[in-house]
C-alpha cells in the first residue's frame, strides 16, 4: 500500500485495450492506484521486436514488484502465455491475484 491506497497492476492480452481502459477507471474510482500498459501492440497493430518485447516484459515484472496485487483481464477466459508468466511471477512474489472473469 502507498499512503493507504492499494496498488494494482493490470495484466492481460494487449488485444483487450478497451477493457484495460475501463477496468483502470473502475479500479481508480474505487480508491486504488492502478498501473497499466502504455502500449497495446495487438489492439493497435504495432510491430514489437523480440528485443522490445523482452524489455517490456522486464518492465511489467517491475510493475508487479511495486504492486500489492495484479488484476488479470481474462476476457472470455483467455489467458495467453505472457499473462500466464505474469500470474506465476505474481504468485512467486506473494501478490494477490484478482481475475476479471
C-alpha angles and dihedrals in degrees: 000000000000117000089336095312124119111230114220128185117206117227131185145091116322088228088077095068095141091051091050090054094046096045092045090055093046093050092045092051088049089062103265133127106238126205112194141164126289097196128050102191097173097041094044097038093239119162110232117195119221089250092053091045091053091050092047090049091053091048091050091052088052089053089052089051089057093049137086091210145001125230112211115212098208102164110190087004091291116154115168128204096267092050091047088055091049091051091051091048091050091049091051089052093049095246122157112250121213121187125207090213 
